[in-house]
Each structure stands twice: as structure tokens, then as C-alpha cells.
Amino acid sequence: MKKQKFLFIPFVLSLGIGLYSCNFGNGGNTQTFQNTVAVVDYRVDMGGPVMSTLWGVLAAPSLTDVNAGDCIYLYQFYIDYDNQPSSQFWTATGIIKEDVDQKSITITSDTITLGDYTLPISSITTVLANEFFQGRIFTGINCKDKNPTFRLLVNPDEKGTGQIKNFYLQAKPSSTTENSSDVAAVQAFNLLYYIQQYGRDTTRTISGSSDQVNFKYIKANLKYVSGVTDGTPTYSTVSNTSSPMEIYLFQ
């Protein structure tokens, strides 16, 4: 299956809502999850391919066209509680998905500049970070271009507020002509190396459990180019210093 460069979802302006329904009638015990994201992994103890989701790690044996570390958008999947092949973990079936473009964060010691990344971003609809995402974040982005290129930059030496750093999201237009209306895209960014190098150690309770687990974590403000005047960018902030992003990575 050919990987698409970007995933455009004109009918979904946000992601990770985790819409679901349950059917407990007529012997059925099935839960449906829709419009969410996951990171693919491979675990021998779970039989092969798995999805690291907002709710934890799910076995996904039907994911045969992806590799460990890939990011995917899940239009839909099911958990049939009455027909689980193992009592040790949950298995997802009926997976309808699309690949999500993924880029590593750019770590630089230089002043953050635009270069060719001059396309204003209209809005950031969603930012999803979760310890199960293996150092990735997912962003829902609106801008007036059908096929932009995104990048995320950080200067670790830039003065911030305490341990909170600024991440800068920029977009490069695919042409000189803007769309008349916004186009929605989902973009994943891989912060694994940055968290490993600059993250702080902590212990916290894992989501959905009472277990205490060791993590590395970072705090960051996500800024994006919301306007450009005579080559000078205006940055808007998704998260502010009173409520920064917190991104955790299992140790």
C-alpha cells in the first residue's frame, strides 16, 4: 500500500474524539471506536502488530501493511469482548485506517526563522499527547493549502519559563496560490530523541491503572505561525505557560 504524504479529513476538523458505542443486546458485547489515532508497534507477547492508543496497547493482527513506529488515523475499529483470542490483552478488529505523515522535531541552536515555511496556519484544532504514543504527538491543522509541508522546531538553549520550552510549528506552501478555504490535515511529530535527551525523570500513575511507572517527560508551549507580514511571522500559542503540553515517555 502506497503511503500518502498527508491525510486530509474535510469532514473531521478535530481528531482523537474517541467516539464509541456499545451493543450489549442479542448476545452482542462490542465496542466501536472512531476518529482517533495510534502508533504502530510490534510485540511478540501480544502476537505481532499492536496499536498504541489513547486507551492503551491493543493487539492488531490485521495490520500487516505497516511498520513499527508508523502513525495511523483510525476511522474505526472494534473490540468484540465476547470473542477475544487471549485473556491477557484486548484485540482490535475491523480496523479502517489511513497512514499519517510523521516528522521528527528539528533541534537547532540557531534562531528560529521561517525560510520557505511562510504559509500561515489558520488554526490548530487538536493536539494529542499520551504516554502510549511513544514520544509522538498528533496535531490537527487547518491552513489554506491542499498539500503543505509542516515542520516543528525547538532551540533547547532558548530562554523559557523554568523547564518549559517553546516548540515552533511552521508550514511551507505547496504553491504560490492559496486555497480560498481551509483544508484540514493530520500531522504527527516524533519527539522521542528530544525527550530522551532533554526530558526530566519522574514517576507517575499510568493512565487507566494504579501502577506507578518511571517516565521521562517534557513541558512545552506549542506555537504556530498564524500570520506573516513582510516576512515577519506572528506566532499564536496553543498551550500557554499556565497550561503547557506535558509529554511523557516510558523509561
Summary of the structure (lengths in Angstrom):
residues: 251
radius of gyration: 19.2
end to end distance: 33.1
largest distance: 64.7
contacts: 751
relative contact order: 0.17
helix: 5%
strand: 53%
